Amino acid sequence: MAPKEASTPPSLSSVPLVGMAVNAALATLKILAGVFGNSYALIADGMESTSDIVTSLVVWGGLRVAVAPADERHPYGYGKAEALAGIVASVAIILAAVLIAVQSIREIRTPHHLPHWSTLVVLVIVVVVKEVLARWAGGIGAETGSTSLQADAWHHRADALTSIAAFIGITIGLVGGPGWEPADDWAALVACAVILVSGVKLMGMAVRDLLDAAPPKEFEHRVRDLALGIEGVKAVEKCRIRKSGTGYFVELHVEVDADASVAAGHVVGGKVRAALRGAPLRIADAFIHIEPFTPPASGTP
């Protein structure tokens, strides 16, 4: 996915804080509803929601560190903390899927009573709230290029998926009657597979950021076009781009008139750097190398 143009989203660090507050409220609701509604799955889901609070706290801390200004020890800033937080959040998603699967298998093998119908109302509330929260956090994460926020958003969606599975399973159990008690647990196992795949995918995104993977070619083409639009730039040779946090660092080799003075070349480079940093591409900084322009040899395609 190509990086989106910059806009004015809410403070990134405020997003996981909202998630923590919502998770705390929903965890309490799930556990109480599970106890009084005879739903072991809902109680387990409520306990899992408490772990979401820790995950959101990690994401919040990572974002706070990532926006810290560069210093002598970290001249490129602390952006990689955001990717590290994304890895932690992804691991939490994967672990949640595994733990819920284990709990579901245990419940399938353990005879238990059917839950009360009132648990369905609680699950509907959970699904709606969590999906709204996932869309909100995920939208901001995609808009700003925050891997950790996208992972946190998927953690919310994972909660919604397990609740949907529980709703379907409990409904089947209530309609089917005795003998259908494990239906919600079988449904939860299906949701776990979806959650696991999503967690692995988000882990890959965070790892790519840590390993300085190049952005999509579309982004590189836009950088090159911006540079070529500056007066005095004859050609663009090398272009290296890496992501750090929600921003990008660009290393660009631009060619200018071979007879231009050092001062003139420096001016052109400054204009290129200013244009890149001023573009709505979330470019944190650009390093411009000036080289003499060499016209292609006659007959060269």
ABEGO torsion letter per residue (X at the ends): XBBBBBBBBBBAAAAAAAAAAAAAAAAAAAAAAAAAAGBAAAAAAAAAAAAAAAAAAAAAAAAAAAABBBBAABAAEAAAAAAAAAAAAAAAAAAAAAAAAAAAAAAAABBBBBBBAAAAAAAAAAAAAAAAAAAAAAAAAAAAGBAAAAAAAAAAAAAAAAAAAAAAAAAAAAAAEBGAAAAAAAAAAAAAAAAAAAAAAAAAAAAAAAAGBBBBAAAAAAAAAAAAABBGBABBBBBBBBBBEABBBBBBBBBBBAABBAAAAAAAAAAAAAAAAABBAGBABBBBBBBBBBBBBBGBX
